[in-house]
């Protein structure tokens, strides 16, 4: 799927992280998996084990020089759960650069705030599920 045309099936993007880059970020990814935020853990409990439309998600997954909170390779979908730090100007600039990089790989990025995940987990999972259902339908059409 192209960033300008989300949900349309295309070949899967190459999201392989080069060994040199991966070696630099793998410990950070492991640490984040072992110490998730409350919102990340709550969402992970709902995404893991193919609970949403049968799609498999990975958490804290390296894509290029970045670590995605959640990644579904099969659907070319990245899910980000943003805390308060994402309101900071420097972080917002970093997030924009990261978003552009991920979209350049034809990945769709869905963003939710920590508060939204914690207070409206059902609605967040519904948005994700609706997008995955639309994606699955477009693959078989």
N, C-alpha and C positions, 0 to 999 in steps of 0.2 A: 504494500500500500504506500502510496506517496503521501507526504505530509499535506499536500494540497488536495488530496482525494482520499481521506481516511476511509478504511473499511473495504477498499477494493483489493482483491487478491492479486499479488504479484509473486515473483520469486522471493524466497526468504532472504533478508539482508545478511551480509557477512558481519556479524557482531563479535567475531573472535578478537580477543584482546591479545596483542603481541606479548610474548613471554617476558620481555624486559619490563614492559609496563605492568603486566600482571604481577610479576614478582614484587614490584613496588607497592601495589595496592591490596594484595591478597590478605595481609594481616589486618588491614583496616576493615576489609569485608568480613573477615572471620570475627573480629571484635564486635562489629555491628550486628552480626547474626546472634552472637552470644549475649549482647546487651541491647536489645531493641527498645525503642520508646514504647510507652503504653499503647499509643495508637498503632504503631507498626505491629506490635504483638497481637493486638485485637484483630487487625485486618488479616494478619498471617493465619490466625486460627480459622478464619473464614475462607481463605484462598487455598490452603494446603490440601493435599490429597485429592486434587481434582474436584473439589466441592462446587465450583462454579462452572456449570455447563460442560464439565468433563475436561477442562483445560488445566494443564500443569503450569504452576508458577514456581519460579525460583526467587529466593529473597537475597538481598544484598549481592547482586550479581554484577560482575565486571563487564562493562561494555566499553571497549576502547579505554580511554583514560578515566572513565567515570564508573561509579557504582550505583546501579539502579536499586531502589528499595525493593521493587518486585518486577519480575520480567517473565513474560510468557512468550517463549520462542515461537511456538506454533502459530500464535496470532500476531506476532510482531508488536506486542503491546508492553509498554512500560508504565508502571503505576508508581507515582511519587506521593509520599505523605510528608507534608511540609509543616514544620513547627514554626515558632515565632521568629527564629533567626532568619527565616526566608523573607521577612519584612525589611531587613536591613538593606540599605542601598548596595553595599558591596556584594552581599549574598544574592540579591536580585539580579545583579549584573552577571554573576557566575551562573546562576540558574538559567538565564537567557542564553548564555553561551553553550551551556550543557544541552538545553532544549534544542537549539539549532543543530548541534552535533548529532543528537539522537534522531531528529527528524531528517537529517541528511542521510541517515541509514534506512530511511523509509519506515521508521518506528513511530507509532502513535504514542503520545505521552498523555496520560490522564493524571491530573493533580488534585489532591484533596488535602485539606488542612487537618492537623491533628484533632482539632475540636470537632470537625465534621465527622471524622472516623469514630471518635469516642462517643459523640452524642447521637449520631445517625448511622451507625454501622449498617443497618439493614438497607438504608437508602444508598449508601456507597456501594454495597455489594450488588444492589439492583442495577445501578448505573453500569457497573463493570459487566454484570451478566447480560444486560441489554446490548451492550456493545459487542460482547463475545457472540451472542446469538445472531446479531446482524452480520458479524464477520463470518460465522459458520455458514449462514444462509448464502452469503455472497460467494463462498467457495464452491458450493454445490450447484449454483445457478448456471 
